[in-house]
């Protein structure tokens, strides 16, 4: 994705990434581990989003990164 394409979408900053809470139950077998990602837009509005942990590692998305949200999937802005 080019910088110009990213300019046309809503940008967020990753405020925090924390482990997902599965409650009293363990993570169901066969389900990928997820994390909760807190996003902040340019107006200071916060949004909480669940993402697959391995995906964030693959995309090298970390706290403080600028991202866009495309069909509920985060994309890192280079």
C-alpha positions in Angstrom: 0.0 0.0 0.0 1.3 3.4 -0.9 1.4 6.4 1.4 -1.2 8.1 -0.9 -3.6 5.2 -0.5 -3.2 5.3 3.3 -3.9 9.1 3.3 -7.4 8.3 2.0 -8.3 6.0 4.9 -8.8 6.7 8.5 -5.6 6.5 10.5 -5.0 5.3 14.0 -2.1 5.1 16.4 -1.7 1.8 18.3 -1.9 2.9 22.0 -1.6 -0.5 23.5 -1.6 -4.3 22.8 -2.6 -6.6 25.6 -3.4 -10.3 26.0 -7.1 -11.2 25.4 -9.0 -12.5 28.4 -10.8 -15.7 27.8 -12.5 -15.6 31.2 -12.7 -18.7 33.4 -12.4 -20.9 30.3 -9.1 -21.6 28.5 -8.8 -20.6 24.9 -10.9 -23.1 22.8 -8.8 -25.7 21.0 -8.1 -24.8 17.4 -8.6 -21.1 18.0 -5.7 -18.7 17.3 -4.6 -16.7 20.3 -5.8 -13.1 20.1 -4.9 -9.8 21.6 -6.8 -6.6 22.3 -5.5 -3.6 20.4 -6.4 -0.1 21.6 -6.4 2.4 18.8 -6.6 6.2 18.9 -7.7 8.3 15.9 -6.5 11.9 15.1 -9.4 13.3 17.2 -8.5 11.3 20.3 -11.3 8.8 20.0 -10.4 5.4 21.2 -11.4 2.0 19.7 -10.8 -1.5 21.0 -10.2 -4.2 18.5 -9.4 -7.9 18.7 -6.7 -9.2 16.3 -4.8 -12.5 15.9 -1.6 -12.3 17.8 0.5 -14.0 15.1 -0.8 -11.5 12.5 0.5 -8.5 14.4 3.9 -10.2 14.7 3.9 -11.0 10.9 3.0 -7.4 10.1 5.4 -6.0 12.7 2.7 -3.9 14.2 3.7 -2.6 17.6 2.6 0.0 20.1 3.0 3.5 18.8 2.7 2.5 15.1 0.5 4.3 12.7 -2.1 1.9 11.1 -5.2 1.9 9.0 -8.2 -0.4 9.5 -9.4 -2.2 6.4 -12.3 -4.6 6.8 -11.5 -5.0 10.6 -7.9 -5.9 9.8 -5.0 -3.6 10.8 -2.5 -2.5 8.1 0.7 -0.9 9.1 1.6 2.4 7.5 5.2 2.4 6.4 
